[in-house]
Amino acid sequence: MKPSERQVHTIFDGFTRKLDSQKSELQREIEHWRSAQIRLIDDHVREQSRLLQREYEKQRSLLNGTRQQFIDATQPYERTGNNEQIDLLLA
C-alpha cells in the first residue's frame, strides 16, 4: 500500500470510529427515550386500572343496593301471595 493510501485509510478510519461512536450515543438516547415512554405508559395503565377498580366497586355497590331494594319491596307481596304486584314490580 502506498503511503498516500495509508494516510487516506487512517483518516477515514478515524471518521468511521467517530461515526460509530455517534451511532452508539444516539442508540443509547433512543433506548433511554424508549424506557421513559414505557415507564409513562405503565404509570398511566396503573392509574387507569385503579380508577376502573374504584368505578367498578362504586357501580357494584349501587347495583347491590338496588337489588336489596327490590328484594325488600317484594317481601310484603311474597307474604301475602300477591304475584301480580311482584310481576308489576319486576316488569
N, C-alpha and C positions, 0 to 999 in steps of 0.2 A: 504494500500500500504506500502510495506517495505521501510525503509529509503534508501536502495541502489537503489530501483526502483525510488524513488522520485528524488534522485540525478541524475540518468540517464535521467529521464524526463526533469529535469531542464537544464541539459547540452544540450540535443537535442532540447529543446525548444529555447535555445539561438542560436543554429545552424540554426534552422528553421527561426527565426527572421532575422538573418544575410542573409540567402538565399533569403528571401522575400525582404529585402532591396536591395540586389544586383539585383534582378529581376526588381524591380521598377526603379532603376537607369538606368539599361540597356534599359528598355522600354522608359524612358524619352529620352535617347540618340537616340534611333531608331526614335522616334517621331520628335526630333529635326532634324535629318538627312532627314527624310521624308519631313518636312516643307521646309528645304533648297532646296531639289531637286525640289519640286513643284514650289518654287519661281524661280529657274533657268529655269525650263520649261516654266513658264508663261512669264518670260522675253524674252526667245527665241521666243515664239509664238508671242509676241507683235512686236519684231524686224522683224520677217519673214512676219508678216501681213503688217507692214509698208513698207517693201521692195516690197511686192506683189502689194500694192496700188500704189507705185511710178512707178513700171514697167507697171502696167495696164494703168495708166494715160499717160505714155510715148507712149505705143502702141496705145492707143485710139487717142492720138493727131496725131500720124503718119497716122493712118487709116483715120481720118477726113481730114487730108491734102491730102492724096492720092485721097479720094473721091472728094474733091474740084477740084483737078487737072483733074480728069475725067470729071466732070461737065463742067469745063472751056473748056476742049478740045472738048466736044460735041457741045458747043454753036454755033460755026460757021457752023457746019454741020446741026444743027437744023434750023438755019435761012435760009439756002439755000435748005433745004429739002433733003440733001444728006444722005439718010438712009443707003446706002451701007458703007459709011465711018464710020458711027456710029456703024453699026454692026461689022465692022472690029476692031474698037477701043474696043468694049466691048467683043469681042470673046477671 
